[in-house]
Amino acid sequence: MRALLALLASLLVLSCDDKPVEPPEVTKEEPKVEDKAPEAPVLPREVHGVPLPPQLVEVQENTRNARAATTLDLKEVANFYESRLVDYEFLEFENRMELRPLRDYMPLIRLSQPRRKMNTAIFIIIKDDKTLEKFAAEFKGEYVKGEPVDFKTPDGELMAPGARWGEPYTPPPGSPLDKPRYKSNFGKPFGEWVSQ
């Protein structure tokens, strides 16, 4: 028994060194640069007092107007605004909508989804006659009223010789638009024509 106690005492003496016990090293793995996702810019949720729908791609804003684009389709954006805006009249066209304010101080909102693009464009326009005229022409993808129409056929011939945007037009005999399917449009302002 004494031998056992002597052995334990010697082990105890050997284990009591003056050296402090160091904790095991913990290595911190720094995240790799590729693991870090680049920070996306934070887009505003509202411009000129008008809420913006989710899934925004871009927003451009200045003092008189704003433009935004979203990946939602035109119907989804219209539903978004119908659930959030009051005092607006919703006018629906083929591939665009216009939200006309019922109060003078409220901005005009135009939505469009060009056939060749996936995103829905949102135009928020502060009311001002000059601004409205400028953006109305840009929104429709047309020229300003009274400007000559310069569409050409693949052969280089003017499609509507003598036509001006927004002015009544009847094509001269033999011109590319002098066809039976356009007869119902003769005399209507150019830019409002539809093929029959």
C-alpha positions in Angstrom: 0.0 0.0 0.0 2.9 2.3 0.8 4.3 1.6 -2.6 1.0 2.6 -4.2 0.9 5.9 -2.2 4.5 6.6 -3.1 3.7 6.1 -6.8 0.7 8.5 -6.6 2.7 11.1 -4.7 5.5 10.9 -7.4 2.9 11.3 -10.2 1.4 14.3 -8.4 4.8 15.9 -8.0 5.7 15.3 -11.6 2.4 16.7 -12.9 2.7 20.0 -10.9 5.1 21.9 -13.1 5.7 25.6 -12.9 4.6 25.9 -16.5 1.1 27.1 -17.0 -1.2 24.9 -19.0 -2.1 26.4 -22.3 -5.5 25.8 -23.8 -5.6 24.1 -27.1 -5.4 26.5 -30.1 -8.7 27.1 -31.9 -8.2 28.0 -35.5 -10.7 30.4 -36.9 -11.3 29.9 -40.6 -11.7 33.2 -42.3 -14.5 33.1 -44.9 -13.1 33.0 -48.4 -13.6 36.0 -50.6 -15.7 33.9 -53.0 -18.0 32.9 -50.1 -19.0 36.5 -49.5 -21.9 37.6 -51.6 -21.6 41.1 -53.0 -23.9 43.5 -51.3 -26.8 44.5 -53.6 -27.8 48.1 -53.6 -30.8 48.9 -51.5 -33.5 50.2 -53.7 -36.2 52.6 -52.3 -39.6 51.2 -51.5 -41.3 54.5 -52.4 -40.8 57.4 -54.7 -42.8 60.7 -54.8 -45.2 59.2 -52.3 -46.0 56.2 -54.5 -45.1 52.7 -53.2 -43.0 50.5 -55.5 -43.8 46.8 -56.0 -41.4 44.0 -55.0 -38.8 42.4 -57.2 -37.4 45.7 -58.4 -34.6 45.6 -60.9 -33.8 49.3 -61.0 -35.1 52.7 -59.8 -34.2 56.1 -61.3 -35.5 59.2 -59.6 -35.3 62.9 -60.0 -37.4 65.9 -58.8 -40.1 65.7 -61.6 -40.4 62.0 -62.3 -39.2 58.5 -61.5 -38.7 55.3 -63.5 -38.6 51.8 -62.1 -38.5 48.3 -63.5 -39.7 45.1 -61.8 -39.7 41.4 -62.8 -43.4 41.1 -62.1 -45.7 41.1 -65.0 -48.1 43.9 -65.9 -51.1 42.2 -64.2 -49.2 41.6 -61.0 -48.1 45.2 -60.8 -51.6 46.4 -61.5 -52.9 44.2 -58.7 -50.2 45.6 -56.4 -51.4 49.1 -57.0 -55.1 48.3 -56.9 -54.6 47.0 -53.3 -52.6 50.0 -52.2 -53.8 53.1 -54.0 -57.0 55.0 -53.5 -58.3 58.0 -55.6 -56.8 56.6 -58.8 -58.6 55.6 -62.0 -57.2 52.5 -63.6 -57.2 52.5 -67.4 -56.1 49.3 -69.2 -54.8 49.2 -72.7 -53.2 46.3 -74.7 -49.8 46.1 -73.1 -49.9 49.1 -70.7 -51.9 50.7 -68.0 -52.4 54.2 -66.9 -53.3 55.1 -63.3 -54.8 58.6 -63.4 -55.0 60.5 -60.1 -58.4 61.9 -59.1 -56.7 64.7 -57.1 -54.5 67.4 -58.7 -51.6 67.0 -56.3 -51.1 63.2 -57.0 -48.6 61.9 -59.5 -49.7 60.1 -62.7 -48.5 56.5 -62.9 -48.0 54.6 -66.2 -47.2 50.9 -66.4 -46.0 49.2 -69.6 -44.6 45.8 -70.5 -43.0 45.9 -73.9 -43.5 42.6 -75.7 -39.8 42.2 -76.3 -38.8 42.8 -72.7 -39.4 40.7 -69.6 -39.6 43.6 -67.1 -42.5 45.8 -66.4 -41.6 49.5 -66.5 -43.2 52.0 -64.1 -43.2 55.7 -64.8 -44.2 58.1 -62.0 -44.7 61.6 -63.3 -45.3 64.7 -61.3 -48.0 66.7 -63.0 -46.7 69.4 -65.2 -48.0 69.9 -68.8 -44.6 70.0 -70.4 -43.4 67.0 -68.5 -46.5 65.1 -69.3 -46.3 65.7 -73.0 -42.6 64.7 -73.1 -43.2 61.5 -71.2 -46.4 60.6 -73.0 -44.5 60.5 -76.3 -41.6 58.6 -74.7 -44.0 56.2 -73.0 -45.8 55.3 -76.2 -42.5 54.8 -78.0 -43.7 57.4 -80.5 -42.6 60.9 -81.5 -44.1 64.1 -80.4 -47.3 65.1 -82.0 -46.8 66.9 -85.3 -43.4 65.3 -86.1 -43.1 63.5 -89.4 -43.4 59.7 -89.4 -40.3 58.2 -90.8 -41.1 54.5 -90.9 -39.6 52.8 -94.0 -40.3 49.5 -95.7 -37.4 47.0 -96.2 -37.0 48.4 -99.7 -36.4 51.9 -98.2 -39.7 53.4 -99.3 -41.5 55.6 -96.8 -44.4 53.6 -95.3 -46.6 56.6 -94.6 -45.5 59.5 -96.9 -46.7 62.8 -95.6 -47.9 61.4 -92.3 -47.4 63.3 -89.0 -47.8 61.8 -85.5 -51.2 62.4 -84.0 -52.6 64.1 -87.1 -55.4 62.7 -89.3 -53.9 60.7 -92.2 -55.1 59.1 -95.4 -52.4 57.3 -97.4 -52.0 58.3 -101.0 -53.0 55.7 -103.6 -50.3 53.0 -104.1 -48.4 53.7 -100.9 -47.7 50.8 -98.5 -50.5 51.6 -96.2 -53.1 51.9 -98.9 -54.5 48.4 -98.2 -58.0 47.1 -97.4 -57.0 46.1 -93.9 -56.2 49.7 -93.0 -59.2 51.3 -94.7 -61.1 51.7 -91.4 -58.2 53.9 -90.2 -58.2 56.4 -93.0 -58.7 59.9 -91.6 -57.8 58.8 -88.0 -54.7 60.3 -86.3 -51.6 58.5 -87.2 -50.4 56.5 -84.1 -54.0 55.3 -83.3 -54.2 53.0 -86.3 -55.0 49.3 -85.9 -54.7 46.5 -88.4 -58.0 44.8 -89.3 
